[in-house]
Amino acid sequence: MLDGKVVGWISLSKWSDRSAYNDTGETSFYVKSEYRGQGIGTTLIQTMIKEAQQLKYHTIIARIAGESDVSLHVHANFGFVQVGILKEVGRKFGKLLDVHILQKMLD
């Protein structure tokens, strides 16, 4: 929150409900465009990584729509690496989008 407004959010959840994947988390985050470049995304991701470590996750996965270059860059700054691309699995404003799969190993 900034000046009483929600300007960004982040989530961390189990990647799958199957017990074999209990050590894997999935993250997603968003910062309103007018508040980008102020360190809000950095703070959110740092907080999420600490929480993932406390939860004893071994790895974190992020799925990022192909047109989100800023999000790809921010994740790369925190050690996320691209491990794959799912072709045309997303749709936004009537346009099919590829989704990048990124992963960060925690231990």
HELIX and SHEET records of a PDB file:
HELIX    1   1 SER A   19  TYR A   21  5                                   3    
HELIX    2   2 SER A   33  TYR A   35  5                                   3    
HELIX    3   3 ILE A   40  GLN A   54  1                                  15    
HELIX    4   4 ASP A   69  ASN A   77  1                                   9    
SHEET    1   A 5 GLY A   8  LYS A  14  0                                        
SHEET    2   A 5 THR A  24  VAL A  31 -1                                        
SHEET    3   A 5 THR A  59  ALA A  65  1                                        
SHEET    4   A 5 LYS A  95  MET A 105 -1                                        
SHEET    5   A 5 VAL A  81  LYS A  92 -1                                        
END                                                                             
